[in-house]
């Protein structure tokens, strides 16, 4: 019988934490708690501070799109080390059975650590 590629059971999506319509297993992936959001209203299942870019890297990047490519490269290196790799493995395991929503407070999602993380998780997932 030929090996059939099985589709993963859950999706991994990205949303701003202020979008309360984002359904799934809700994981905050920012190192800092988002302004103006109560813990109750956030309705989080988990908060993964350790998967966020390091404070040093976040301060260097300073949300400057011109630095995004270098930021993404440095952040990917952090994700491949500990504790980032452990957190990524955990998120991928959750996504085997659940829809996972990565939540961030950043305004510019396309030039954020959240986007880099989502892309990295999808790469890792496609290897399986």
N, C-alpha and C positions, 0 to 999 in steps of 0.2 A: 504494500500500500504506500503510495507516495506521501511524503511528509507535507502536510498542509500548513501554511503559515496561519497561525491563530491570531486573530485580532485581540489586542489587550482589552480587558473587560471595562476598564474605566478610562475616562479622559482626564487629561491634565490641562487645565485652563488657567488663564491669568486675568485678574480683575483688580480694580482699585477697591480698597476696603470700604470706601464710601458708597460703593454700589451694593446695596443690600439685597439685590435680586440674584446675586451670584450664588447658585446652588451647588451643593456638593460638600465634601469634607473640607472645611475652611481652615487654611493654614496661613498665618501671618508670617511673611518671610523677611520682614524688616527688622533691623537691630534695635531701632527705637520705636517706642509706642507711638502710633499716629495721633496727631493733635485733633482734638474735638471728637474723639470716638470713645465712648464708655466701654468698659469691658463687657457689660451686658449687651449693648447694641452691636458689638463686633461679632457676637455669636461664633466665637472661634472654637475649633476643635483642638488646635495646637498652635503654639507660637514657637517658631524655629529661629531664634536669634542667631544661632551658630551657623546657619546656612547663608546668612547675609554677608555681603562684602565686609572685610575687616574695617574697623574705624579708621585706620591709617589710609587704606585704599579709598574709602568713601570720602574722606577729607581731601585727598589728592584730586580725585575726579571732580568733586564740587559741581556735579551736574552740568559739566561743560561738554556739549555734544562733540566738539573738536577733539576731545580726549577719549571719546567713547571706544574706539577700536583698541587703544592701548589698555583702557580700563577693562574691557571685555577679556582681553588676553590675560591680564593679571588676575582677574576674578576667576576665570576658568582654572588657572593654576591653583588658586585657593580651594576651589571646589574639588579638585583632584586629590587634595591632602585631607588631613583630619582636622576638625570634625566635619568638614563639608561633605566628604565622600560618604560618611556614615549617614548623615542627614539625607543626602540624595538617595541612598539605598533604601532608607525608610520610606521616603515619598514614593519611590517606584513600587515598593511592596504594597503600599496603600492603594496605589492606582491599579494594581492587579484586580482589585475587587470593588473599588469605589471611584466615583468621579471626584477628583481633587481640584480644588480652586486655590491657586497661589494668590495671596492678597498682599498688596503693597499700597502705601500711601502716596507714592511718587506721582507727580503730575505727568511727566514725560515718560510713559511706560516703555516706549520704543527705544529709548536711550537710558535704560535702567538695568540695575542688577537683576531685577525680576525677569526681564526679557532674556538676559544671558542665562539665567538659571533655567527658565522654561526650555530654551533651545538646547541646553546641555542635557536636561532630563530626556528630551525627545531623542537626542543622539544616543544616549545610553540605552534607551528603550528599544530603539531600532536595531541594536546589536543582538538582542535576545532572539 
